[in-house]
């Protein structure tokens, strides 16, 4: 409802402005209406500017958060890469140890069988 009143007022003011262009003599009441229109427009501009500045700050804040998350993700990916490398190395070590164990067990079994 408030926007409709303001839109109506703005349309009415536009008519006043257009009339002022064609009319060289403005009455005192027309000037007060024009002044009111200027005041409303200035208030709207200031509100829009404040909202815009708040949005700029929010974008900057969100960009900082995204950059921090990217850094954390990079660090986690490095840790994951190291863990994968460790897994490959430990698997190789395990398989070598298993072969040695099986060979030792086989030699022991053979030795017990010869007795």
Helices and strands as residue ranges (DSSP letters): H 2-22, H 28-114
